[in-house]
Amino acid sequence: MRYLHVASIAVAVAALLTFGPDAQASGTPITSCGQTVTTSAVLTKDLFCKGSPGIVVGASGITIDLRGFTIRGDQTLNDDGVDDTGGFDGLAVKDGFVRNFSRGIQAENADGVRVTNVVVSGNFSDGILVEGNAAQITSSSTAADGNGGIRIDGDFAQIKSSTVFDDIVVVGADARVTSSTSTGGVFGIDVVGGFAQIKSSTASGNFDGIRVRGDAPTVTSSTVSGNKDDGMDIEGDGAVVRSSSASDNSGVGIFVSGNSASLTGNQATLNGFLNYASDLSGLGIDVSFTSIAPVGTNTALANDDPAECSPASLC
């Protein structure tokens, strides 16, 4: 369980999102906890769900419009805020707050799940957990969830313009993380699967900032700072890291393990000072390879290891 200042985080994430009246909103009214919806549905008021799930999904292709209201639980085990454990595809959840359940939003074996403009917080386990392909999380936030912020198990996941006070974890190929932020987690933005793309994103105050396991990942225009170990830790052949910044990480600023890496236009400064001490071992950029050397030109300054980069040709 992560120990965070919940009140201050709640203010921060609420400020990220705005809700307005939607004159076009229509559908089955959601008026009570544990209600199963089989058509598109609209929350009509705040709900406190003691010992009960919030909303249960009972059909594919439906939209749940929270309309700026809050569904709140009491962290009872297996009672989720939005429960799609029946495996219904094409669920959309939008515009509201989900807090204090076992999991905030959970979908199992469900493809095409979309979460838009939702604040998820204070849940016992995960904030948002989706098991299925083509999930999309957009303009949403999670905070103070016990197990993690956003977790997606499935290919073609997309996370856009979202803020997570914990980890963003994707297990699956062709993941896209764009304009999103991870703070205060373990692996920050953590992707396992080939062809990942991480763009214009920020990871700070985690253990690792951005961690990728899989061939041909691309990290562009992203920032990693103040992480307790490496800023970026990328494992896989054909990695591309471009126009990104790594600063004040306790380990290596940018570490890549794999052949045929390309690192261009990156900046790495003040990395490698574990507990603000110097042992002359923290590089700004470090690439480990077995056969094909990395290429590219970067800037590395004032890192703990005076060599700054390995191979030296990278800076």
Protein Blocks (a to p, Z undefined) as FASTA:
>chain_A
ZZddfklmmmmmmmmpccdddfkbgcdddfbghiacfbdcddfbdcddehiafbdcfbeh
iacdekhpacddehighiafbdcfnopghiacehiadehifbfbdcehiehiacehiace
hiablfbdcedehiacehiacehifkbmbdcedehiacehiacebddddedehiacehia
cehianlpacedehiacehiacehiabfcdcedehiacehiacehiabdfbdcedehiac
ehiacehiabdfbdcedehiacehiacehihiaghiaehlacfbdcddfklcceddddde
hiablnlpacfklZZ
